[in-house]
Amino acid sequence: MLSLLSYDFIQRAFLAVIAMSLFSPVLGTFLILRRQSLMSDTLSHVSLSGVAFGLVLGISPTVSTIAIVLIAAVFLEYLRTVYKSFMEIGTAILMSTGLAVSLIVMSKGKSSSSMSLDQYLFGSIVTISEEQVISLFVIAAVVLILTFLFLRPMYILTFDEDTAFVDGLPVRTMSILFNMVTGVAIALMIPAAGALLVS
């Protein structure tokens, strides 16, 4: 059994799992407490659009995915604050739109691109690269540092947003930053875990 650890791809897989286990519970806890569990579904589906654009345009899927996810994260906060009564409907529509756009874009691409999209849809932790492992540890460090520095403000923001506003906390900025960090984390997890599992 230990002989498996002599293989580089197994070592990278273990390191990727360790990195994801460091920040996933932290983000997941705040997502559930803030009643934004559907946001992870939405961002993971929207991220497939970024992957599709990256593959078709011949650029790094990770870069294009992060760009698309950051835009979606800001838009989700806009929906949450401006259309509170219709937030869940808007989120579901955005989720479906993200998946539909990815399929439309890939239909215009080559068949090899479709095969690559399947890898991002279901993930392949044994094919993850060293750079991707490093990026997972970087986002893990960012999440843990931000959580340590802003734990109390995040608790106040999570449980009573009105109190956070009265206390002078930058409610909108903190919410957008949380959404963006979550989006980047999801984008970096997808090559290893897949969009379906991340959601």
C-alpha positions as CSV (number, residue, x, y, z in Angstrom):
1,M,0.0,0.0,0.0
2,L,2.8,2.5,0.9
3,S,4.5,1.7,-2.3
4,L,1.8,3.7,-4.1
5,L,3.2,6.8,-2.5
6,S,6.4,6.4,-4.6
7,Y,4.4,7.5,-7.7
8,D,4.4,11.2,-8.4
9,F,0.8,11.3,-9.4
10,I,-0.3,9.6,-6.2
11,Q,1.7,12.1,-4.2
12,R,0.1,15.0,-6.0
13,A,-3.4,13.5,-5.5
14,F,-2.8,13.2,-1.7
15,L,-1.5,16.8,-1.5
16,A,-4.5,18.1,-3.5
17,V,-6.9,16.3,-1.1
18,I,-5.1,17.8,1.9
19,A,-5.2,21.3,0.4
20,M,-8.9,21.0,-0.4
21,S,-9.7,19.7,3.1
22,L,-8.1,22.7,4.7
23,F,-10.4,25.3,3.1
24,S,-13.5,23.5,2.0
25,P,-15.0,23.1,5.5
26,V,-14.3,26.7,6.3
27,L,-16.1,28.1,3.2
28,G,-18.8,25.5,3.4
29,T,-19.7,26.4,7.0
30,F,-20.1,30.1,6.1
31,L,-22.1,29.2,3.0
32,I,-24.6,27.2,5.0
33,L,-24.9,29.6,7.8
34,R,-25.4,32.5,5.3
35,R,-28.0,30.4,3.5
36,Q,-26.0,30.5,0.3
37,S,-25.5,26.8,-0.3
38,L,-27.0,27.1,-3.7
39,M,-24.2,29.6,-4.6
40,S,-21.6,26.8,-4.7
41,D,-23.8,24.9,-7.2
42,T,-24.2,28.0,-9.3
43,L,-20.5,28.9,-9.4
44,S,-19.5,25.4,-10.2
45,H,-21.9,25.3,-13.1
46,V,-20.9,28.7,-14.3
47,S,-17.2,27.7,-14.1
48,L,-17.9,25.2,-16.8
49,S,-18.5,28.2,-19.1
50,G,-15.1,29.5,-18.3
51,V,-13.5,26.1,-19.0
52,A,-15.4,25.9,-22.3
53,F,-14.2,29.4,-23.4
54,G,-10.7,28.6,-22.3
55,L,-10.6,25.4,-24.3
56,V,-12.1,26.8,-27.5
57,L,-10.0,30.0,-27.4
58,G,-6.8,28.1,-26.7
59,I,-6.1,29.8,-23.4
60,S,-5.6,28.4,-19.9
61,P,-9.0,27.1,-18.7
62,T,-8.0,28.0,-15.1
63,V,-7.5,31.6,-16.0
64,S,-10.8,31.9,-18.0
65,T,-12.7,30.0,-15.3
66,I,-11.5,32.3,-12.6
67,A,-12.4,35.4,-14.7
68,I,-16.0,34.1,-15.4
69,V,-16.5,33.0,-11.8
70,L,-15.4,36.3,-10.4
71,I,-18.0,38.1,-12.5
72,A,-20.6,35.6,-11.5
73,A,-19.7,36.0,-7.8
74,V,-20.2,39.8,-8.0
75,F,-23.5,39.3,-9.9
76,L,-24.7,36.9,-7.2
77,E,-24.1,39.5,-4.5
78,Y,-26.0,42.0,-6.6
79,L,-29.0,39.6,-6.8
80,R,-28.8,39.0,-3.1
81,T,-29.0,42.6,-2.1
82,V,-31.2,44.1,-4.8
83,Y,-33.6,41.3,-5.5
84,K,-33.9,39.6,-2.1
85,S,-37.3,38.1,-2.7
86,F,-36.2,36.5,-6.0
87,M,-32.6,35.6,-5.1
88,E,-33.1,31.9,-5.3
89,I,-34.9,32.1,-8.6
90,G,-32.2,34.3,-10.1
91,T,-29.5,32.0,-8.8
92,A,-31.1,28.9,-10.3
93,I,-31.5,30.7,-13.7
94,L,-27.8,31.8,-13.6
95,M,-26.8,28.2,-12.8
96,S,-28.8,26.8,-15.7
97,T,-27.5,29.5,-18.0
98,G,-23.9,28.8,-17.1
99,L,-24.3,25.1,-18.0
100,A,-26.1,25.9,-21.2
101,V,-23.5,28.4,-22.3
102,S,-20.7,25.8,-21.8
103,L,-22.6,23.3,-23.9
104,I,-23.2,25.8,-26.7
105,V,-19.6,27.0,-26.7
106,M,-18.3,23.4,-26.7
107,S,-20.6,22.5,-29.6
108,K,-18.8,25.1,-31.7
109,G,-15.4,23.7,-30.7
110,K,-13.6,20.5,-31.6
111,S,-14.4,17.0,-30.3
112,S,-11.1,17.0,-28.4
113,S,-12.3,20.0,-26.5
114,S,-15.4,18.1,-25.5
115,M,-13.3,15.4,-24.1
116,S,-11.4,17.9,-22.0
117,L,-14.6,19.4,-20.8
118,D,-15.6,16.0,-19.5
119,Q,-12.5,15.9,-17.4
120,Y,-13.5,19.2,-15.7
121,L,-17.1,18.0,-15.3
122,F,-16.2,14.9,-13.4
123,G,-12.6,15.7,-12.3
124,S,-9.5,13.6,-12.3
125,I,-7.4,14.0,-9.2
126,V,-4.7,11.6,-10.5
127,T,-4.0,13.8,-13.5
128,I,-3.6,17.0,-11.5
129,S,-0.4,19.0,-12.2
130,E,2.1,20.3,-9.7
131,E,1.1,23.9,-10.5
132,Q,-2.5,23.0,-9.7
133,V,-1.5,21.5,-6.4
134,I,0.5,24.7,-5.5
135,S,-2.5,26.8,-6.4
136,L,-4.8,24.8,-4.1
137,F,-2.4,25.4,-1.2
138,V,-2.2,29.1,-2.1
139,I,-6.0,29.5,-1.9
140,A,-6.0,27.4,1.2
141,A,-3.5,29.8,2.8
142,V,-5.6,32.8,1.7
143,V,-8.8,31.4,3.1
144,L,-7.3,30.4,6.4
145,I,-5.5,33.8,6.8
146,L,-8.6,35.8,5.9
147,T,-10.7,33.7,8.3
148,F,-8.2,34.2,11.1
149,L,-8.1,38.0,10.5
150,F,-11.8,38.6,10.0
151,L,-13.4,35.8,12.0
152,R,-15.4,38.0,14.4
153,P,-16.6,40.4,11.6
154,M,-17.6,37.4,9.5
155,Y,-19.6,35.9,12.4
156,I,-21.4,39.2,12.9
157,L,-22.0,39.5,9.1
158,T,-23.2,35.9,8.9
159,F,-25.7,36.0,11.8
160,D,-26.9,39.6,11.8
161,E,-26.1,41.7,8.8
162,D,-28.0,44.7,10.1
163,T,-25.8,44.7,13.3
164,A,-22.8,44.5,11.1
165,F,-23.9,47.5,9.1
166,V,-24.6,49.5,12.3
167,D,-21.2,48.5,13.7
168,G,-19.6,50.2,10.6
169,L,-18.5,47.0,8.9
170,P,-18.2,47.2,5.1
171,V,-21.0,44.7,4.6
172,R,-21.2,44.9,0.8
173,T,-17.4,44.7,0.4
174,M,-17.1,41.8,2.8
175,S,-19.9,39.9,1.1
176,I,-18.4,40.4,-2.4
177,L,-14.9,39.4,-1.2
178,F,-16.3,36.2,0.4
179,N,-18.2,35.4,-2.9
180,M,-15.0,36.0,-4.9
181,V,-12.8,33.9,-2.7
182,T,-15.4,31.1,-2.8
183,G,-15.5,31.4,-6.6
184,V,-11.8,31.2,-7.0
185,A,-11.6,28.2,-4.6
186,I,-14.3,26.4,-6.7
187,A,-12.5,27.2,-9.9
188,L,-9.2,25.8,-8.6
189,M,-10.9,22.7,-7.2
190,I,-12.7,21.7,-10.4
191,P,-9.8,20.0,-12.2
192,A,-9.3,17.7,-9.2
193,A,-12.8,17.2,-7.9
194,G,-15.0,18.0,-10.9
195,A,-17.8,20.5,-11.2
196,L,-20.4,18.0,-10.1
197,L,-18.7,17.0,-6.8
198,V,-17.6,20.5,-5.9
199,S,-21.3,21.6,-6.1
